[in-house]
Amino acid sequence: MAADERSMGRLRAAIDRHVPEDLARLLETVPEWFGQPQANAAYVEAARVKETWTVRDEGGTVVGVTLVDRHFPHVLDIHLIVVDRAAHGRGIGTAMLDAIEADARASGVVLLEVKTLGPSDPDPAYARTRRFYESRGFLPLEETNLWGEDDPCLIMVKPLCPRGGRVERVGEEYADG
């Protein structure tokens, strides 16, 4: 199996073409996470250009989408994960993160990052999201007002270097001198 795909029974997580229409459909199935039309429109636009990972069912229908950014060679930013409500609990989010992490490690990425609604907002859906990321090894780094005072942003990170290991260098272009 290639580094950019991981099996999940008959479902497979893999890097894919851009799927903005599928993303729009999936966002509508989970309004408790994605219920703001303006934000959803921005996600759909992002899906036209960002690196896209999907899980498709046996018939080829997209049931999960992850969009990622690679701002620097050593960091991969999870921009968005969405799974069709009808497919929740089947390991689709985990399969996508496993495939993305394997690909990231193979390409020298040493840090995964994700932003989500912070714990100072009591929203139960986002408490579930944070537990999911924590179960996958992400650690809370900082809660900020990046998205404004009413939407606390929690930055979470997952180091990919081996436990006790260290990153030797991330690149000359990031050094200050």
Contacts in CASP RR format, 6 or more apart in sequence:
PFRMAT RR
TARGET T0000
AUTHOR 0000-0000-0000
METHOD contacts of the structure
MODEL  1
MAADERSMGRLRAAIDRHVPEDLARLLETVPEWFGQPQANAAYVEAARVK
ETWTVRDEGGTVVGVTLVDRHFPHVLDIHLIVVDRAAHGRGIGTAMLDAI
EADARASGVVLLEVKTLGPSDPDPAYARTRRFYESRGFLPLEETNLWGED
DPCLIMVKPLCPRGGRVERVGEEYADG
1 7 0 8 1.000
2 14 0 8 1.000
3 102 0 8 1.000
3 103 0 8 1.000
3 106 0 8 1.000
4 14 0 8 1.000
4 15 0 8 1.000
4 99 0 8 1.000
4 102 0 8 1.000
4 103 0 8 1.000
5 12 0 8 1.000
5 13 0 8 1.000
5 14 0 8 1.000
5 15 0 8 1.000
5 99 0 8 1.000
6 12 0 8 1.000
6 13 0 8 1.000
6 95 0 8 1.000
6 98 0 8 1.000
6 99 0 8 1.000
6 102 0 8 1.000
8 55 0 8 1.000
8 90 0 8 1.000
8 91 0 8 1.000
8 92 0 8 1.000
8 94 0 8 1.000
8 95 0 8 1.000
10 57 0 8 1.000
10 58 0 8 1.000
11 55 0 8 1.000
11 56 0 8 1.000
11 57 0 8 1.000
11 58 0 8 1.000
11 63 0 8 1.000
11 90 0 8 1.000
11 92 0 8 1.000
11 95 0 8 1.000
12 55 0 8 1.000
12 56 0 8 1.000
12 95 0 8 1.000
13 53 0 8 1.000
13 54 0 8 1.000
13 55 0 8 1.000
13 92 0 8 1.000
13 93 0 8 1.000
13 95 0 8 1.000
13 96 0 8 1.000
13 98 0 8 1.000
13 99 0 8 1.000
13 100 0 8 1.000
14 53 0 8 1.000
14 54 0 8 1.000
14 99 0 8 1.000
15 51 0 8 1.000
15 52 0 8 1.000
15 53 0 8 1.000
15 99 0 8 1.000
15 103 0 8 1.000
16 52 0 8 1.000
16 53 0 8 1.000
16 54 0 8 1.000
16 62 0 8 1.000
17 52 0 8 1.000
18 47 0 8 1.000
18 48 0 8 1.000
18 49 0 8 1.000
18 50 0 8 1.000
18 52 0 8 1.000
19 47 0 8 1.000
19 52 0 8 1.000
19 54 0 8 1.000
19 62 0 8 1.000
19 65 0 8 1.000
20 44 0 8 1.000
20 45 0 8 1.000
20 47 0 8 1.000
20 48 0 8 1.000
22 54 0 8 1.000
22 61 0 8 1.000
22 62 0 8 1.000
22 65 0 8 1.000
23 43 0 8 1.000
23 44 0 8 1.000
23 47 0 8 1.000
23 62 0 8 1.000
23 65 0 8 1.000
23 67 0 8 1.000
23 82 0 8 1.000
24 40 0 8 1.000
24 44 0 8 1.000
25 62 0 8 1.000
25 84 0 8 1.000
26 62 0 8 1.000
26 63 0 8 1.000
26 64 0 8 1.000
26 65 0 8 1.000
26 82 0 8 1.000
26 83 0 8 1.000
26 84 0 8 1.000
27 34 0 8 1.000
27 35 0 8 1.000
27 40 0 8 1.000
27 43 0 8 1.000
27 44 0 8 1.000
27 82 0 8 1.000
28 34 0 8 1.000
29 84 0 8 1.000
29 85 0 8 1.000
29 86 0 8 1.000
30 82 0 8 1.000
30 83 0 8 1.000
30 84 0 8 1.000
30 85 0 8 1.000
32 125 0 8 1.000
33 82 0 8 1.000
33 125 0 8 1.000
33 126 0 8 1.000
33 129 0 8 1.000
34 40 0 8 1.000
34 43 0 8 1.000
34 82 0 8 1.000
43 67 0 8 1.000
43 80 0 8 1.000
46 67 0 8 1.000
46 79 0 8 1.000
46 80 0 8 1.000
47 65 0 8 1.000
47 67 0 8 1.000
50 67 0 8 1.000
50 68 0 8 1.000
50 69 0 8 1.000
50 79 0 8 1.000
51 67 0 8 1.000
51 68 0 8 1.000
51 69 0 8 1.000
51 70 0 8 1.000
52 65 0 8 1.000
52 66 0 8 1.000
52 67 0 8 1.000
53 65 0 8 1.000
53 66 0 8 1.000
53 67 0 8 1.000
53 68 0 8 1.000
53 96 0 8 1.000
53 99 0 8 1.000
53 100 0 8 1.000
54 62 0 8 1.000
54 64 0 8 1.000
54 65 0 8 1.000
54 66 0 8 1.000
54 96 0 8 1.000
55 62 0 8 1.000
55 63 0 8 1.000
55 64 0 8 1.000
55 83 0 8 1.000
55 87 0 8 1.000
55 92 0 8 1.000
55 93 0 8 1.000
55 95 0 8 1.000
55 96 0 8 1.000
56 62 0 8 1.000
56 63 0 8 1.000
57 63 0 8 1.000
57 87 0 8 1.000
63 83 0 8 1.000
63 84 0 8 1.000
63 86 0 8 1.000
63 87 0 8 1.000
63 92 0 8 1.000
64 81 0 8 1.000
64 82 0 8 1.000
64 83 0 8 1.000
64 84 0 8 1.000
64 87 0 8 1.000
64 92 0 8 1.000
64 93 0 8 1.000
64 96 0 8 1.000
65 80 0 8 1.000
65 81 0 8 1.000
65 82 0 8 1.000
66 78 0 8 1.000
66 79 0 8 1.000
66 80 0 8 1.000
66 81 0 8 1.000
66 93 0 8 1.000
66 96 0 8 1.000
66 97 0 8 1.000
66 100 0 8 1.000
67 78 0 8 1.000
67 79 0 8 1.000
67 80 0 8 1.000
68 76 0 8 1.000
68 77 0 8 1.000
68 78 0 8 1.000
68 79 0 8 1.000
68 100 0 8 1.000
69 76 0 8 1.000
69 77 0 8 1.000
69 79 0 8 1.000
70 76 0 8 1.000
70 77 0 8 1.000
70 109 0 8 1.000
71 77 0 8 1.000
72 170 0 8 1.000
72 174 0 8 1.000
73 107 0 8 1.000
73 108 0 8 1.000
73 109 0 8 1.000
73 170 0 8 1.000
73 171 0 8 1.000
74 108 0 8 1.000
74 109 0 8 1.000
74 110 0 8 1.000
74 111 0 8 1.000
74 167 0 8 1.000
74 170 0 8 1.000
74 171 0 8 1.000
75 109 0 8 1.000
75 110 0 8 1.000
75 111 0 8 1.000
75 112 0 8 1.000
75 113 0 8 1.000
76 100 0 8 1.000
76 104 0 8 1.000
76 109 0 8 1.000
76 111 0 8 1.000
76 112 0 8 1.000
76 113 0 8 1.000
77 112 0 8 1.000
77 113 0 8 1.000
77 114 0 8 1.000
77 115 0 8 1.000
78 97 0 8 1.000
78 100 0 8 1.000
78 112 0 8 1.000
78 113 0 8 1.000
78 114 0 8 1.000
81 93 0 8 1.000
81 96 0 8 1.000
81 97 0 8 1.000
83 92 0 8 1.000
83 93 0 8 1.000
93 132 0 8 1.000
94 136 0 8 1.000
97 136 0 8 1.000
100 112 0 8 1.000
101 112 0 8 1.000
101 158 0 8 1.000
101 160 0 8 1.000
104 112 0 8 1.000
104 160 0 8 1.000
105 160 0 8 1.000
109 160 0 8 1.000
110 159 0 8 1.000
110 160 0 8 1.000
110 161 0 8 1.000
110 167 0 8 1.000
110 170 0 8 1.000
111 157 0 8 1.000
111 158 0 8 1.000
111 159 0 8 1.000
111 160 0 8 1.000
112 138 0 8 1.000
112 157 0 8 1.000
112 158 0 8 1.000
112 160 0 8 1.000
113 155 0 8 1.000
113 156 0 8 1.000
113 157 0 8 1.000
113 158 0 8 1.000
114 133 0 8 1.000
114 138 0 8 1.000
114 155 0 8 1.000
114 156 0 8 1.000
114 157 0 8 1.000
115 146 0 8 1.000
115 153 0 8 1.000
115 154 0 8 1.000
115 155 0 8 1.000
115 156 0 8 1.000
116 126 0 8 1.000
116 129 0 8 1.000
116 130 0 8 1.000
116 133 0 8 1.000
116 153 0 8 1.000
116 154 0 8 1.000
116 156 0 8 1.000
117 123 0 8 1.000
117 126 0 8 1.000
117 129 0 8 1.000
117 151 0 8 1.000
117 152 0 8 1.000
117 153 0 8 1.000
117 154 0 8 1.000
118 126 0 8 1.000
118 130 0 8 1.000
118 143 0 8 1.000
118 152 0 8 1.000
118 153 0 8 1.000
118 154 0 8 1.000
119 127 0 8 1.000
119 130 0 8 1.000
119 140 0 8 1.000
119 143 0 8 1.000
119 152 0 8 1.000
119 154 0 8 1.000
120 143 0 8 1.000
120 152 0 8 1.000
121 151 0 8 1.000
121 152 0 8 1.000
130 140 0 8 1.000
130 154 0 8 1.000
130 156 0 8 1.000
133 156 0 8 1.000
134 140 0 8 1.000
134 156 0 8 1.000
136 158 0 8 1.000
137 158 0 8 1.000
138 156 0 8 1.000
138 157 0 8 1.000
138 158 0 8 1.000
139 156 0 8 1.000
139 157 0 8 1.000
139 158 0 8 1.000
140 154 0 8 1.000
140 155 0 8 1.000
140 156 0 8 1.000
141 155 0 8 1.000
141 156 0 8 1.000
141 157 0 8 1.000
142 154 0 8 1.000
142 155 0 8 1.000
143 152 0 8 1.000
143 153 0 8 1.000
143 154 0 8 1.000
143 155 0 8 1.000
144 152 0 8 1.000
144 153 0 8 1.000
144 155 0 8 1.000
145 152 0 8 1.000
145 153 0 8 1.000
146 153 0 8 1.000
147 153 0 8 1.000
161 167 0 8 1.000
END
